[in-house]
Amino acid sequence: MSREELEAEIEQIRSLPIDEVRALWRQTFKSQPPVALGKDMLGRMIAYHIQEKALGGLSRASLRLLDDFERGKPAIETAHRRLKPGTVLVREYQGERHSVVVASDGFVWREETYASLSVVARLITGTNWNGPKFFGMRLNGGKADKPGAAVHSPSRRSKVRTQ
């Protein structure tokens, strides 16, 4: 199916009345459409199914993230693997505020670049620490290990605290 055909089919779904969208749902999914969903959401789900068949499903990384979520694994636990350059990690330790900037080649702390966040945590504390855990990016028993840790994303102005 070409891109134009796919777009035309999706546009056709949008133009259908609710009764026809429900009939298309029954034909597509071989089940009754959820009563609580309106025309727009039903149409979007059908359109996604059509696109998935034509273009393929989710990437392995997306499926893994969804599996983690389904098992109750907090999203923040996997977030450290996706930190983008420019993200600022903030941690207060013994009354001193430490900021680490994620760089493409590592982590910048006090104008020095380190390959590992754990190295930075060890330099700050003088003891061996798991870097993501020290900066509050891993959860332990449902609570953040260090409530003073925060992540600043370059695309967000507000501070996201892990608590």
Secondary structure, 3 states (H helix, E strand, C coil): CCHHHHHHHHHHHHHCCHHHHHHHHHHHHCCCCCCCCCHHHHHHHHHHHHHHHHHCCCCHHHHHHHHHHHCCCCHHHHHHHHCCCCCEEEEEECCEEEEEEEECCEEEECCEEECCHHHHHHHHHCCCCCHHHHCCCCEECCEECCCCCEEECCCCCCCEECC
